[in-house]
Amino acid sequence: MPGWLELKTFPCPPVINGVTAPAQKTTELNAPEHISLFDLDAWSTGQLAAIERALYRWVASPADAPAPAGLGDAMRYAVLDGGKRLRPLLVMAACDAVNGDAAVALRPACAVELIHAYSLVHDDMPCMDNDVLRRGKPTVHVQFGEARALLAGDALQALAFELLTPGDASVDAGTQARLCRLLAQAAGYQGMAGGQAIDLASVGLPLSSAQLHEMHRLKTGALLQASVMMGAACGSASLAVLEALRGYGDAVGLAFQVVDDILDVTADAATLGKTAGKDAAQDKPTFVSLMGLEASRRYAQKLLAQALDSLEASQLENTHALRALADMLVNRQH
């Protein structure tokens, strides 16, 4: 199992007449009988195995339809054998929560990971963050050159939408359209790319709290929220449930960035698998630079509470994985 999954079990609130009751706090592993324990490690092991098999099969497989001129090697290097896979896990957890089709959800789970991977390839390039270390290994442009890295990112972005639109009847046309729209909005100028543009334009400049929140809501939060909503799109959910899940995704997305900012100043490169301290070195605005370290830690916990409150409001029975993932990402060490 990957080292970031350190918490083994999480209290799961009881379900009474189809409605999730308020969570009861417990600090002991042998929780009261009416509270079951959710094993995040066990759930994630099965999900990650399926996700990795699909990525190995779908990302420019040499045995299937190899990409020309070494492009497939760069694509696979960017995606395989590394990464937390948090976004795919959120897709699968949200699918579970709405009793959706896990086989269908595997496609958006992999698609969102391809978008994330492509964004890292481009983000690391000299014209942007100019980083040399990612996931504990040389960045793609260091390993393959800038031109091939640029093309690999482009190809991964296109492949993500190809995965969402299979040529067979395994995903109905309406679901395909919803998934494509969710991912496109989260990745484009209204989401990740827009946030990255603000980030690049803000180097060395002071940002207000509202401006910093907006930047990270787009740059980081949009794709995490879309992961939740794509998972929900693989099942059936009311507008009220979708709104609650959107609130969960919003809180989780922002919390992830707050924790990233904290780890950038408290962890080393060996722990993170990427260059530590680069935000301060590049004079980028962060939650830590705006709020301070301890206030940022408190804010991350506040966002976690908001995420869990949103799950309570959804009244969904099976939100155990979503709860555990939120707890894990806020309390992670890398």
Buried (B, 14 or more C-beta within 10 A) or exposed (E): EEEBBEBEBBBBBBBEEEEBEEBEEEEEEEBEEEBBBBBBBEBBEEBBEBBBEBBEEBBBBEEEEEBEEBBBBBBBBBBEEBBBBBBBBBBBBBBBBBBBBBEBBBBBBBBBBBBBBBBBBBBBBEEEBBBEBBBEEBBBBBBBEEEBBBBBBBBBBEBBBEBBBEEEEEBEEEBBEBBBBBBBBBBEEEBBBBBBBBBEEBEEEEBEEEBBBBBBBBBBBBBBBBBBBBBBBBBEBEEEBBBBBBBBBBBBBBBBBBBBBBBBBBBEEEBBBBBBBBBBEEEBBBBBBBBEBEEBBEBBEBBBEBBBBBBBBBBBBBBBBBBBBBBBBBEBEB
